[in-house]
Amino acid sequence: MVSYRTPLSRARGLGAAKHGVGHWIAERVTAVALVPLVLWALAAALTLAKVDYAGAVAWLRATPVNPVLLVLLVAIGFWHMHAGLRVVVEDYIHVPMSKAGLLLLNLFVCALAGSLAVFSILKVALGGA
Amino acid sequence: MTDTSRRLREPPLSPHLQVWRWHVTMLTSILHRASGVALYVGALVLAAWAMSLAAGPEAYGTFKAALGSFPGKVVLFAMTAAVFYHLANGVRHLVWDAGHGLDIKTADVTAYFVIGFAAVATLAFWIAAAMMGAL
């Protein structure tokens, strides 16, 4: 059937990509936060490479700054990389089930690995190790 | 009934990768994705490091020895390069997002700068690590 509806009326109600803007902004905000966090982490890595287990535990317990920045690095880092890999999957995978599966896997891997890392850092920092 | 059987016109495709003239901005774009995916592995290594620390001295010792071995160092070196590249090119993207540096000449210059920065910073980091006795 020939549709007499205008292109605008056909597009209406299908839903605009309102959420897309949120993802785009979140990727940028996390990127900005990661700039100082990554530079700090690189310096921390040089310190931690020189010390053994006791030194690493002492480093985490010395001040609140180290565990807090490390938790922020992990949380914001995993958030950012979830957003990044999501775009990669959306760009290259066009088989619906594979795409949905990979997007879920990306989310679950980031959530699980990020949570395990945050819990581990807090466990050591709070003295449970 | 009118033309129900009429197929939708195929949308035009953008030219395939191999017909483009190779260009430095193309390289930086591809490397940004590649380094981002590599850092996915790097973040999992970071998570494993935190878990080994929480698991105690023995697990931490094993994990740190694995990182300090030759293959471990190769992976860490690649991760450092990916971090510095993704960091610098990420800032380049943020500047673009703010609407600056989008003309071809500036994009070319910043592309070479980012690649140069990543190379120099990676080498400087490992030289610093060696001098500090962190290797």
Interface residues (C-beta under 8 A of the other chain):
Chain A: M1 V2 R28 A31 V32 L34 V35 V38 L39 L42 L46 T47 A49 K50 D52 Y53 A54 A56 V57 L60 L70 L73 V74 G77 F78 M81 G84 L85 V88 V109 A113 G114 L116 A117 V118 F119 S120 I121 K123 V124 A129
Chain B: M1 T2 D3 T4 R33 G36 V37 L39 Y40 A43 L44 L46 A47 A50 M51 L53 A54 G56 P57 Y60 G61 K64 T80 V83 L87 G90 V91 H93 L94 D97 F125 A128 A129 M132 G133 A134 L135
